[in-house]
Amino acid sequence: MSGPNPRAAAVSALVKQEQDGFSNLVLDAELKRQQLEGRDKEFASAIFYTVLEHRGTLDYMLGQFLPKGLAKLDAPVREILRSALAQARYMQVPASAAVNEAVKLTRAFRKSSAAGLVNAVLRRACTYDLSTARFRNETERLMVLGSAGKDVADFLRIHYPDEALGILTYAADGGRTSLRVNPLKTDAATLCEKLAALGAAAEPGLVPGSVLAAFEGSPAENAWFRQGYYHVEGQASQLAALCVEAKPGETVLDLCAAPGGKTLLLAEEMQGTGRLVSCDAAENRVRLIRTAVERMGFANVETLCNDATRQNPSLPQADRILVDAPCSGLGILAKKPDIRYKTLDKARHDELLATQSAILDTAASLLKAGGRLVYSTCTIDPAENEEQVAAFLARHPEFSVVTSEVPFPAGMTVGEHGALSVPTRTGMDGFFLCAMQKAQ
């Protein structure tokens, strides 16, 4: 393969990702290795993520014309088929071009013996009428039409039977990039004007201070980002941090902070005063927080590598604490397509619940009397959300659920133990938050 080839880069990254790697890290490494820039980089990225997002559907269609199935093929051939069909079905690439390039790639990857198969299968799969498909049960229907693994499909079928397919196919935030305005430098309306001048259509979002923008390239590749006028953060994530209601001069802890979006919002709310300690358990993730804080120019933020499941005497007693806990991520399937295919085995789930519980207990010990604790996740799993809060309140009767002054977008379900956003109801990511106060 001579010269930059975005299709080849996407296939190589998909092969590596299939071997068990974090999708964003695998793709970034491959793009750098092949030295792709500009449109080539964007095209390779689009192919990669389109395949991940629609893999279940792609595999089903390809499987109709592969008697021995995809699993029997060499990994590069399998990913060439997936990526070519993804281009033809979801990326407005003419089927003839997608097929011809796939055949060339097959030879370039030294799999010439499979070139005929690739050509024949793709020509039929590109015109397959998915509406004629017949499924054995509802789980299989969700796996194919919603591109999900069996465990995720079963979870949604059980907990959200009427919305399951919608959750799997919904593009949160309207498929746009959600930004958080830095109120110390501008406001949402002005930022929308500045971004529009750069060619990025933007409008205020559902959450106060949020902006939804459609970028052609990266939202980080312009002067307004570099100068700290905004940071990239989902609307749901912003809402959780806003519910902390951090005030200037207070001591605030962000116990599970990486990559730092909520920390930035808290610092903005504190107006550069007080003490904000931003923690994460991994040093490489703490570096992400530091980088974000330095770009925004905040001086009152301390970053710390800290395991929030354990007591740390160096942490101060705080007026307010945010626990954006590690979770199953079942609310952000559109943004992290890897999660669609994860296994939800009981042992790992129980371990996750125990971690969340331990972090909440740590937060309880660090919060001053009369202080506020906000617990949030990016999942729609009741066990990690409402049930976790109920168990915490049973262990800590000195806490009670309180109502935030921040207005919730329409569609949120507010209950006894917190507020839930389901993408099909709110237009945002799936997430959960609960604000609690410690007795005086």
C-alpha positions in Angstrom: 0.0 0.0 0.0 1.6 3.2 -1.2 0.7 6.6 0.3 -1.9 7.3 3.0 -4.9 5.0 2.7 -7.8 5.8 5.1 -9.7 2.6 4.3 -6.6 0.5 5.1 -6.0 2.4 8.3 -9.6 1.8 9.4 -9.3 -1.9 8.6 -6.1 -2.2 10.5 -7.5 -0.4 13.5 -10.6 -2.6 13.4 -8.5 -5.8 13.4 -6.6 -4.5 16.4 -9.8 -3.5 18.2 -11.3 -6.9 17.7 -8.3 -8.3 19.5 -9.5 -6.5 22.6 -8.4 -2.9 22.8 -10.0 0.4 23.7 -11.4 1.7 20.5 -10.3 5.3 20.8 -6.7 4.3 21.8 -6.5 1.8 19.0 -7.7 4.2 16.3 -5.5 7.1 17.5 -2.4 4.8 17.4 -3.2 3.6 13.9 -3.9 7.1 12.5 -0.5 8.3 13.9 1.3 5.2 12.5 -0.1 5.8 9.0 0.4 9.6 9.4 -3.1 10.4 8.2 -4.3 14.0 8.4 -7.2 16.2 7.4 -9.9 14.5 5.3 -8.1 11.2 5.2 -8.0 11.1 9.0 -11.7 12.0 9.3 -12.7 9.4 6.7 -10.8 6.6 8.4 -12.3 7.6 11.8 -15.8 7.7 10.3 -15.4 4.2 8.8 -14.0 2.8 12.1 -16.8 4.2 14.3 -19.5 3.4 11.8 -18.5 -0.2 11.8 -18.5 -0.4 15.6 -21.8 1.3 15.9 -23.5 -0.9 13.3 -21.5 -4.2 13.6 -24.5 -6.3 14.6 -26.5 -5.2 11.6 -23.5 -5.5 9.3 -22.7 -9.0 10.5 -26.2 -10.2 10.0 -26.4 -8.9 6.4 -23.0 -10.3 5.5 -23.9 -13.6 7.2 -26.8 -14.1 4.8 -24.3 -14.7 2.0 -21.6 -16.5 4.0 -22.6 -20.1 4.6 -19.7 -20.7 7.0 -20.2 -17.4 8.7 -17.9 -14.4 9.4 -16.0 -16.1 12.2 -14.3 -18.5 9.8 -12.7 -15.7 7.8 -9.3 -14.2 8.4 -9.6 -11.0 10.5 -8.5 -8.6 7.8 -11.1 -10.0 5.3 -13.8 -9.9 8.0 -13.0 -6.2 8.7 -12.8 -5.3 5.0 -16.3 -6.7 4.5 -17.7 -4.9 7.4 -16.0 -1.6 6.5 -17.1 -1.7 2.9 -20.7 -2.5 3.7 -20.7 0.2 6.3 -19.6 2.7 3.7 -22.3 1.6 1.3 -25.2 1.3 3.8 -24.4 4.2 6.2 -21.9 6.6 4.7 -23.3 7.5 1.3 -20.4 5.9 -0.5 -21.6 4.4 -3.9 -21.8 0.7 -3.6 -19.7 0.2 -6.7 -16.9 2.3 -5.2 -17.1 0.6 -1.8 -16.9 -2.9 -3.4 -14.1 -2.1 -5.8 -12.0 -0.5 -3.0 -12.6 -3.5 -0.8 -11.3 -5.9 -3.5 -8.2 -3.8 -3.8 -7.7 -3.8 -0.1 -8.1 -7.5 0.1 -5.1 -7.8 -2.3 -3.2 -5.1 -0.5 -3.6 -7.1 2.8 -2.1 -10.1 0.9 -5.4 -12.0 1.0 -5.8 -12.2 -2.8 -7.4 -15.7 -2.6 -10.4 -14.0 -0.8 -10.9 -11.3 -3.4 -13.6 -13.1 -5.4 -15.5 -13.9 -2.2 -15.3 -10.3 -1.0 -16.6 -9.1 -4.4 -19.5 -11.5 -4.5 -20.6 -11.2 -0.9 -20.5 -7.4 -0.9 -22.4 -7.0 -4.2 -25.3 -9.0 -2.7 -25.1 -7.6 0.8 -25.2 -4.0 -0.4 -28.6 -4.5 -1.8 -30.0 -6.7 0.9 -33.5 -5.7 2.1 -33.3 -5.7 5.9 -37.0 -5.4 6.2 -37.4 -9.0 5.0 -35.4 -10.3 7.9 -37.1 -12.7 10.3 -35.9 -13.2 13.9 -36.2 -16.0 16.4 -37.0 -13.7 19.3 -37.0 -10.1 20.5 -33.4 -10.4 21.8 -32.1 -11.4 18.3 -34.2 -8.6 16.7 -32.5 -6.0 19.1 -29.0 -7.6 18.4 -29.5 -7.2 14.7 -31.5 -4.0 14.2 -29.9 -2.2 17.2 -26.4 -3.7 16.8 -25.9 -5.0 20.3 -24.4 -8.0 22.0 -26.8 -10.5 23.6 -26.2 -9.3 27.2 -27.0 -5.6 26.4 -30.0 -6.6 24.2 -31.3 -8.8 27.1 -30.8 -6.0 29.6 -32.8 -3.5 27.5 -35.5 -6.0 26.7 -36.0 -6.7 30.4 -35.7 -3.1 31.8 -36.9 -1.0 28.9 -39.1 -3.3 26.7 -40.9 -0.5 24.9 -37.9 1.7 24.3 -35.1 -0.9 23.8 -34.6 -0.4 20.0 -34.9 3.3 20.3 -32.2 3.5 23.0 -29.9 1.4 20.8 -30.5 3.6 17.7 -30.9 7.1 19.3 -28.3 9.7 18.7 -28.0 11.7 21.9 -27.7 15.5 21.6 -29.1 15.2 18.1 -25.8 13.7 16.9 -24.0 17.0 17.6 -21.1 17.8 19.9 -22.1 19.1 23.3 -20.0 21.9 24.7 -19.9 23.7 28.0 -19.5 27.5 27.8 -16.9 29.1 30.2 -19.1 31.8 31.8 -15.9 33.6 33.0 -15.2 34.4 29.3 -18.4 34.4 27.3 -22.0 33.2 27.2 -23.9 30.6 25.1 -25.3 33.0 22.6 -21.9 34.7 21.9 -20.2 31.3 21.6 -22.7 30.2 19.1 -21.9 33.3 17.0 -18.2 32.7 17.2 -18.5 29.1 16.2 -20.9 30.0 13.3 -18.2 32.3 12.0 -15.9 29.2 11.8 -18.6 27.3 9.9 -19.8 25.2 12.9 -23.6 25.5 13.2 -24.4 25.9 16.9 -27.3 26.6 19.2 -27.9 26.6 22.9 -28.6 23.2 24.4 -31.2 21.9 26.8 -29.0 22.5 29.9 -28.3 26.1 30.9 -24.9 27.1 29.6 -24.6 24.2 27.1 -24.2 24.5 23.4 -24.8 21.9 20.7 -22.5 22.3 17.6 -21.9 20.5 14.3 -18.2 20.5 13.6 -16.7 19.2 10.3 -13.5 18.4 12.1 -12.4 18.2 15.7 -14.1 20.6 18.2 -10.6 21.1 19.7 -9.0 22.5 16.6 -9.9 26.2 16.8 -8.7 29.2 18.8 -11.9 29.4 21.0 -11.2 26.0 22.4 -7.5 26.6 22.9 -8.2 29.9 24.7 -10.6 28.2 27.1 -13.9 29.6 25.9 -15.5 26.2 26.2 -14.8 22.5 26.8 -16.4 19.4 25.3 -18.9 17.8 27.7 -22.2 16.0 27.3 -25.3 17.8 28.5 -26.1 15.1 31.0 -22.6 15.3 32.5 -23.0 19.1 32.8 -26.3 18.7 34.6 -24.7 16.4 37.2 -22.0 18.9 37.9 -24.4 21.8 38.0 -26.5 20.0 40.7 -23.5 20.2 43.0 -24.2 23.9 43.1 -20.7 24.8 44.0 -20.2 28.3 45.4 -17.2 30.7 45.4 -14.9 30.2 48.4 -16.1 26.6 49.2 -14.0 23.4 49.5 -15.2 21.0 46.8 -14.1 17.4 45.9 -14.5 15.7 42.6 -13.6 12.2 43.5 -13.8 10.4 40.1 -12.9 13.3 37.9 -11.2 12.2 34.7 -11.1 13.4 32.0 -12.0 16.6 33.8 -15.1 18.1 32.2 -17.1 18.2 35.4 -14.0 19.6 37.3 -13.9 22.5 34.8 -17.5 23.3 35.3 -17.1 23.2 39.1 -14.2 25.6 38.8 -16.2 27.9 36.7 -19.0 27.9 39.3 -16.5 28.7 42.0 -15.2 31.7 40.0 -11.6 30.9 40.6 -11.9 31.0 44.4 -12.0 28.4 47.2 -10.4 25.0 47.0 -11.3 22.4 44.4 -9.6 18.9 44.6 -10.0 16.8 41.5 -9.1 13.1 41.8 -8.8 10.0 39.8 -7.3 6.5 40.5 -5.0 6.4 37.5 -2.1 8.8 37.0 -2.4 8.9 33.2 -6.1 10.0 33.7 -5.0 12.6 36.2 -2.8 14.1 33.6 -5.8 14.6 31.4 -7.4 16.6 34.1 -4.3 18.7 34.6 -4.1 19.4 30.8 -7.7 20.6 30.7 -7.3 22.8 33.8 -4.1 24.4 32.4 -5.8 25.1 29.1 -8.7 26.9 30.9 -6.3 28.8 33.1 -7.8 27.9 36.5 -5.5 28.4 39.5 -7.7 27.0 42.3 -7.7 23.4 41.2 -5.6 20.7 42.8 -5.2 17.4 41.0 -4.5 14.1 42.9 -4.0 10.5 42.0 -6.3 8.9 44.6 -8.3 5.6 45.0 -11.7 6.9 46.2 -12.7 3.4 47.5 -10.2 4.0 50.4 -9.8 6.6 53.0 -7.1 9.2 52.4 -6.2 11.5 55.3 -4.7 14.1 53.0 -8.1 14.9 51.5 -9.9 17.8 53.2 -13.3 17.9 54.7 -15.5 19.3 52.0 -18.6 21.5 51.6 -19.7 19.7 48.5 -18.6 16.4 46.8 -19.3 15.0 43.4 -19.1 11.3 42.9 -19.4 10.6 39.1 -18.9 6.9 39.8 -17.4 4.2 37.5 -20.3 2.4 35.9 -21.5 0.0 33.2 -21.9 2.9 30.7 -25.2 1.6 29.4 -26.5 5.2 28.9 -23.8 6.2 26.4 -24.1 3.4 23.8 -24.0 5.9 20.9 -20.8 7.6 22.1 -19.0 4.4 23.1 -20.1 1.7 20.7 -17.7 -0.8 22.4 -20.2 -1.0 25.3 -22.9 -2.4 23.0 -21.1 -5.7 22.9 -19.8 -6.0 26.5 -20.7 -9.0 28.6 -22.7 -8.2 31.8 -21.7 -11.2 33.9 -22.8 -11.2 37.5 -19.4 -11.4 39.2 -18.1 -8.2 37.4 -21.4 -6.5 38.0 -21.3 -7.2 41.7 -17.7 -6.0 41.8 -18.8 -2.7 40.2 -21.6 -2.3 42.6 -19.2 -2.8 45.5 -16.8 -0.2 44.1 -19.6 2.4 43.8 -20.7 1.6 47.3 -17.2 2.1 48.7 -16.7 5.4 47.0 -20.0 6.7 48.3 -19.0 5.7 51.9 -15.7 7.5 51.4 -17.6 10.6 50.3 -19.9 10.4 53.3 -16.9 10.5 55.6 -15.4 13.5 53.9 -18.5 15.7 53.7 -19.0 18.3 56.3 -22.3 18.5 58.2 -24.9 20.3 56.1 -22.9 19.6 53.0 -24.1 18.3 49.6 -23.2 15.0 47.9 -24.1 14.4 44.3 -23.9 10.8 43.0 -24.1 10.3 39.2 -23.6 7.7 36.6 -23.8 7.4 32.8 -25.9 4.2 33.0 -29.6 3.4 33.0 -29.2 0.3 35.2 -31.5 0.5 38.3 -29.0 -1.5 40.4 -26.3 1.1 39.9 -28.6 4.0 40.3 -31.8 4.0 42.4 -31.0 0.8 44.2 -27.4 2.0 45.0 -28.8 5.3 46.5 -31.4 3.4 48.5 -28.7 1.1 50.0 -26.5 4.2 50.8 -29.3 5.9 52.6 -30.0 2.8 54.6 -26.3 2.8 55.7 -26.2 6.5 56.3 -29.4 7.8 57.8 -27.8 11.2 58.3 -28.3 11.8 54.6 -31.5 12.7 52.8 -32.3 13.3 49.1 -32.7 17.0 48.2 -34.1 18.8 45.2 -31.7 20.8 43.1 -32.3 24.4 42.1 -31.1 23.5 38.6 -34.0 23.0 36.2 -34.2 19.5 34.7 -35.0 19.2 30.9 -38.3 17.8 30.0 -38.6 14.0 29.9 -36.4 13.3 33.0 -37.9 10.8 35.5 -37.6 12.1 39.0 -38.2 9.6 41.8 -37.6 9.1 45.5 -34.0 8.1 44.9 -32.9 10.4 42.1 -33.4 11.5 38.5 -33.0 9.4 35.4 -32.4 10.5 31.8 -33.2 7.9 29.1 -32.1 9.1 25.6 -35.4 8.5 23.9 -37.2 10.6 26.6 -34.8 13.6 27.0 -32.7 13.8 23.9 -29.5 13.6 26.0 -27.3 10.7 27.1 -28.7 8.1 29.4 -27.6 9.1 32.9 -28.7 9.2 36.6 -28.1 11.7 39.4 -29.1 12.1 42.9 -28.3 15.1 45.2 -28.2 14.3 48.9 -27.6 16.5 52.0 -25.8 15.5 55.2 -27.7 16.5 58.4 -26.3 19.4 60.5 
